[in-house]
């Protein structure tokens, strides 16, 4: 049980756990998930934390398909900020309580505004981290949005 699975259970949303062996030499975590679970990379969502600068505390969470890059300008506009950077590893881990490569949108230590790329609505289920490397949750994006009070917006680079 991780904080992510605990939050999903407490919220009574339907989800499935998917475990796989994480190769410690792989750092393209999302690509590894898609390959090991034989999932569409557009359906596997990475959890990214953003901040005003790489060294400052995260201000928001974005979920985008592993097949795309996050459009920081689009996210900044959605959350009402002028400029954003990717959060640094240490601030991201401190804010969430998770290790990079296993950061889940669920069960984070500090609740932050969350935005999910609207492409998630194209699938009955999406995959997100279950809170550790080698563990994914598959669930409905609308259920995830309800639990996190998240918004949907276009966040992918064209």
Helices and strands as residue ranges (DSSP letters): H 3-10, E 15-19, H 29-36, E 45-51, E 58-65, H 72-79, E 85-86, H 89-96, E 113-117, G 118-122, E 126-132, E 135-139, H 141-148, E 151-153
